[in-house]
């Protein structure tokens, strides 16, 4: 059928109007699907299933010059395609939303099956192009979603690994702290034991020192007692010696006095006294004796003033030899040089 015939057909004008309305409706349906099907969150859009209707009412193709197509809004699909923004940190994936209800393109009243059957021309390709261009972002988002899930899983694994690593570090740190505490505790115990050992050694040293001091004290006391006993014995011995010496001296003195008295008595017994001498004249002689009582020499040391008396005493001394001497030879020195004093009247 030619174009002139179609233009002259009474149904040509309503069909062109119907084709424009259907094209606008198809665009609006896809815009609604894109708007309500996409998630307005920061998550990348999830995959969705879109039913593509290829069987649409076939409008009559008219020349562009004679009748321009009805004014259509600016291409809607292009603004819908947002440029891929930098991928934000993916939050936890949400459960997929339920699929939107399939649009029913048959609802518009002008689309009736009778005119569609009457048209034999091929379908308009422009809606097909729009339909093919719109799902592209949806197809591209599927790998992004899988990549996002993969990255999310890797991030979760990395977080778990970091948590496990941090936990391991905390355990190691706690073990190190426990080990350090044990070492400190062991050092403190060793130090305490060392102090106790040192105290015990000091105590033993002090006991040994006290024992040594006690032994030394006892030794000093014993030495002091010994010295005191020796001093006492010495004093006693000296006293005894002194007593003995005094007794001996007394005995010697008595012995000397005794023999001097015997010598004087013997001499007096040999004196021939001159008669009638006045007073009581005294004559003194120094007589040198030999051992055994012999007389070696007689000298007048002090005259009585009467020669007759002095001569009478001298003669008596010579006549008295040997003079009596003590038997102890040690006493002879007391008689070697003997002083004899004779009184006229006794």
Number of C-alpha atoms within 10 A of each C-alpha: 8 6 12 8 10 15 14 10 10 10 12 17 15 13 21 19 16 21 22 17 17 22 21 17 14 19 21 14 16 22 16 13 17 19 12 11 20 17 13 10 7 12 18 19 18 18 21 20 12 18 9 13 13 12 8 17 24 22 24 25 17 16 11 8 7 7 10 9 15 13 8 12 8 8 10 15 18 10 9 13 13 9 8 9 8 6 11 9 12 14 11 11 11 7 6 9 12 8 11 12 8 12 16 9 15 13 9 12 7 16 19 13 10 9 15 16 10 9 15 12 12 10 17 17 10 10 18 13 10 17 20 11 12 19 18 11 16 18 14 12 18 16 13 16 17 12 12 21 16 12 15 17 13 13 15 13 12 13 12 12 13 12 12 12 12 12 12 12 12 12 12 12 12 12 12 12 12 12 12 12 12 12 12 12 12 12 12 12 12 12 12 12 12 12 12 12 12 12 12 12 12 12 12 12 12 12 12 12 12 12 12 12 12 12 12 12 12 12 12 12 12 12 12 12 12 12 13 12 12 13 13 12 13 14 13 12 14 14 13 13 14 14 12 14 14 14 13 14 14 12 14 18 15 13 18 19 12 15 17 21 14 15 22 19 13 18 22 19 13 18 19 14 16 14 8 6 13 9 8 11 16 17 23 19 20 16 22 17 22 16 14 15 19 16 19 11 12 18 12 17 14 13 15 18 11 15 12 14 23 23 18 17 27 20 15 17 25 18 16 21 16 16 22 17 23 18 10 9 11 9 15 18 11 15 19 16 15 16 16 19 14 20 14 18 11 5
